[in-house]
Amino acid sequence: MTTVYVLTGIADRPQRRPQTPRLRPRPKLELAVELLRGGANTAEDTNADEAMDTDQPLGRLVGSMVLDPDTVSTPKPPYRQAVEQGKALFEAFVGSRVAARE
């Protein structure tokens, strides 16, 4: 069975609407976290878990929205560091999967 993830525009959302991160629908972010963590676990890579630790910009933002919104407080804008960290994580993930297929 193959799982297909559609995450178009996910990296742009925190920059477009940083004032209300909890009010946005969360399904794409939840899927992105699942994809990155699942892929990293399969590859025995710790980068995703490290980036999503709540002491990291991405981890704090993701934690406040989907991982543990009851205990992780929403970071103050701007979210540029979290977005950059997320983009780098996705690029590394996609790049490693493309390289593995070649």
C-alpha positions in Angstrom: 0.0 0.0 0.0 1.3 3.5 -0.9 0.4 6.6 1.0 0.2 9.8 -1.0 0.8 13.2 0.8 -0.4 16.4 -0.8 1.2 19.3 1.1 1.1 22.1 -1.5 1.9 25.5 0.1 2.4 24.3 3.6 5.7 26.2 4.1 4.1 29.5 3.0 1.2 29.5 5.5 3.0 30.6 8.6 4.4 33.5 6.7 1.1 34.6 5.3 -1.0 34.3 8.5 1.4 34.3 11.5 -1.0 36.1 13.7 -3.4 33.2 14.0 -1.6 29.9 13.8 -4.1 27.9 16.0 -7.1 29.0 13.9 -5.9 27.5 10.6 -6.9 24.0 9.6 -4.2 21.5 10.7 -4.6 18.4 8.5 -1.7 19.3 6.1 0.6 20.1 9.0 -0.3 16.9 10.7 0.4 15.0 7.5 3.7 16.8 7.0 4.8 15.8 10.5 3.7 12.2 10.0 5.6 12.1 6.6 8.8 13.5 8.0 8.8 11.5 11.1 7.8 8.3 9.4 10.4 8.7 6.7 13.1 9.6 9.2 12.2 6.6 11.4 12.4 4.3 8.4 15.8 5.7 7.4 17.0 5.7 11.0 17.5 9.4 10.7 17.1 11.6 13.8 16.9 15.0 12.0 13.1 15.2 12.0 12.8 14.4 15.7 15.6 16.9 16.6 14.0 19.7 14.5 10.6 19.0 16.1 11.9 19.2 19.6 10.2 22.1 21.4 13.5 23.9 22.0 13.8 24.4 18.2 11.9 27.0 16.3 10.1 24.5 14.1 9.4 22.2 17.0 7.9 25.0 19.1 5.6 26.1 16.2 4.5 22.5 15.3 4.2 21.5 18.9 1.9 24.5 19.7 -0.3 23.6 16.7 -0.5 19.9 16.4 1.9 17.8 18.6 1.0 19.1 22.0 -1.1 22.3 21.8 -2.2 22.0 25.4 1.2 22.3 26.9 3.4 24.0 24.2 2.8 27.7 24.0 2.6 29.4 20.6 5.9 31.2 19.8 5.8 34.9 19.0 6.1 35.9 15.3 7.9 36.2 13.0 8.1 32.5 12.2 10.9 32.8 9.7 13.3 30.5 11.5 10.7 27.8 11.9 9.7 28.1 8.2 13.4 27.9 7.1 14.0 25.0 9.3 10.9 23.2 7.9 11.9 23.9 4.3 15.4 22.6 5.0 14.0 19.4 6.5 11.7 18.8 3.6 14.4 19.5 1.1 16.7 17.1 2.8 13.9 14.5 3.0 12.9 14.8 -0.6 16.6 14.9 -1.8 17.5 11.8 0.1 14.5 9.9 -1.4 15.3 11.1 -4.9 18.9 10.0 -4.5 17.8 6.6 -3.2 15.7 6.0 -6.3 18.5 6.8 -8.7 
